[in-house]
Amino acid sequence: MENYSLVDQAFKAIDRADFLPSNKKKMSELDRPVDIGFSQTNSQPSTVKMMLKWLDAQAGDKVLDVG
């Protein structure tokens, strides 16, 4: 199985809404950064997905996104 498939599967398995404040959950399907308060955003999913592919993240890897 190619790496891009693993990254895509991971994005399908995890619900972005679980990482958003309750008043922003409706925005979880948008491919854009979402303001989560305190001058911070939940990153644009397509950008994060591309970064993981470029990093060649493998099953079992742990990645911390500090923005």
GROMACS elastic network, one bead per residue, 0.5 to 0.9 nm:
[ bonds ]
;  ai    aj funct       b0    kb
    1     4     6  0.85222   500
    1     5     6  0.68235   500
    1     6     6  0.76144   500
    2     5     6  0.55986   500
    2     6     6  0.69836   500
    3     6     6  0.51670   500
    3     7     6  0.64817   500
    3     8     6  0.86952   500
    3    53     6  0.72419   500
    3    56     6  0.68594   500
    3    57     6  0.73728   500
    3    58     6  0.67653   500
    3    59     6  0.85858   500
    4     7     6  0.52070   500
    4     8     6  0.61354   500
    4     9     6  0.85293   500
    4    52     6  0.88285   500
    4    53     6  0.61866   500
    4    56     6  0.83807   500
    5     8     6  0.50447   500
    5     9     6  0.59963   500
    5    10     6  0.85417   500
    6     9     6  0.50336   500
    6    10     6  0.61541   500
    6    11     6  0.87033   500
    6    57     6  0.87793   500
    6    58     6  0.77072   500
    6    59     6  0.73049   500
    7    10     6  0.51042   500
    7    11     6  0.63525   500
    7    12     6  0.87434   500
    7    49     6  0.68861   500
    7    52     6  0.71591   500
    7    53     6  0.70150   500
    7    57     6  0.77458   500
    7    58     6  0.83576   500
    7    59     6  0.87759   500
    8    11     6  0.51867   500
    8    12     6  0.63160   500
    8    13     6  0.87014   500
    8    49     6  0.76496   500
    9    12     6  0.50692   500
    9    13     6  0.61037   500
    9    14     6  0.87896   500
   10    13     6  0.50642   500
   10    14     6  0.63360   500
   11    14     6  0.55332   500
   11    15     6  0.76989   500
   11    16     6  0.84099   500
   11    45     6  0.83902   500
   11    49     6  0.78074   500
   12    15     6  0.73520   500
   14    17     6  0.87797   500
   14    18     6  0.81307   500
   15    18     6  0.57374   500
   15    19     6  0.78682   500
   15    28     6  0.80598   500
   16    19     6  0.55745   500
   16    20     6  0.70079   500
   16    25     6  0.81603   500
   16    28     6  0.56403   500
   16    29     6  0.77683   500
   16    42     6  0.89337   500
   16    45     6  0.85712   500
   17    20     6  0.51815   500
   17    21     6  0.79778   500
   17    22     6  0.82470   500
   17    24     6  0.79051   500
   17    26     6  0.75844   500
   17    27     6  0.78570   500
   17    28     6  0.50769   500
   17    29     6  0.81358   500
   18    21     6  0.81250   500
   18    22     6  0.88012   500
   18    25     6  0.77185   500
   18    28     6  0.87832   500
   19    25     6  0.83592   500
   19    28     6  0.88755   500
   19    42     6  0.78023   500
   20    23     6  0.79840   500
   20    24     6  0.59218   500
   20    25     6  0.56346   500
   20    27     6  0.87008   500
   20    28     6  0.75145   500
   20    34     6  0.81711   500
   20    35     6  0.87961   500
   20    36     6  0.65726   500
   20    42     6  0.73658   500
   21    24     6  0.53822   500
   21    25     6  0.63651   500
   21    36     6  0.64244   500
   21    37     6  0.86956   500
   22    25     6  0.54067   500
   22    26     6  0.83573   500
   23    26     6  0.74707   500
   23    27     6  0.89346   500
   24    27     6  0.55586   500
   24    28     6  0.72640   500
   24    34     6  0.75715   500
   24    35     6  0.79765   500
   24    36     6  0.74909   500
   25    28     6  0.53504   500
   25    29     6  0.85847   500
   26    29     6  0.72921   500
   26    30     6  0.87468   500
   27    30     6  0.55928   500
   27    31     6  0.88776   500
   27    32     6  0.88331   500
   27    34     6  0.71991   500
   28    31     6  0.80345   500
   28    32     6  0.89029   500
   28    34     6  0.79513   500
   29    32     6  0.87914   500
   30    33     6  0.81748   500
   30    34     6  0.84465   500
   30    44     6  0.81823   500
   30    45     6  0.84416   500
   31    34     6  0.89955   500
   31    43     6  0.88920   500
   31    44     6  0.55045   500
   31    45     6  0.57973   500
   31    46     6  0.65149   500
   31    47     6  0.88316   500
   32    42     6  0.85953   500
   32    43     6  0.70174   500
   32    45     6  0.69368   500
   32    46     6  0.81332   500
   32    47     6  0.88647   500
   33    41     6  0.58760   500
   33    42     6  0.54872   500
   33    45     6  0.77738   500
   34    40     6  0.84865   500
   34    41     6  0.51696   500
   34    42     6  0.50983   500
   34    43     6  0.67441   500
   34    44     6  0.74682   500
   35    38     6  0.85597   500
   35    39     6  0.73868   500
   35    40     6  0.60381   500
   35    42     6  0.64164   500
   35    43     6  0.88845   500
   36    39     6  0.75756   500
   36    40     6  0.57468   500
   36    41     6  0.51707   500
   36    42     6  0.64293   500
   37    40     6  0.55972   500
   37    41     6  0.71827   500
   38    41     6  0.86356   500
   40    67     6  0.83521   500
   41    44     6  0.87269   500
   41    67     6  0.84478   500
   42    45     6  0.85599   500
   43    46     6  0.86981   500
   43    47     6  0.74186   500
   43    48     6  0.69069   500
   43    67     6  0.81741   500
   44    47     6  0.54907   500
   44    48     6  0.65314   500
   44    49     6  0.88113   500
   45    48     6  0.51945   500
   45    49     6  0.60405   500
   45    50     6  0.85891   500
   46    49     6  0.50329   500
   46    50     6  0.61426   500
   46    51     6  0.86416   500
   47    50     6  0.52187   500
   47    51     6  0.62694   500
   47    52     6  0.87414   500
   48    51     6  0.50958   500
   48    52     6  0.62375   500
   48    53     6  0.86949   500
   48    65     6  0.84808   500
   49    52     6  0.52143   500
   49    53     6  0.63432   500
   49    54     6  0.87536   500
   50    53     6  0.50787   500
   50    54     6  0.61898   500
   50    55     6  0.85701   500
   51    54     6  0.50533   500
   51    55     6  0.60851   500
   51    56     6  0.85442   500
   52    55     6  0.50034   500
   52    56     6  0.61603   500
   52    57     6  0.56364   500
   52    63     6  0.84654   500
   53    57     6  0.64035   500
   54    57     6  0.78870   500
   55    58     6  0.89431   500
   57    60     6  0.85498   500
   57    61     6  0.62502   500
   57    62     6  0.83224   500
   57    63     6  0.80662   500
   58    61     6  0.55233   500
   58    62     6  0.88390   500
   59    62     6  0.87492   500
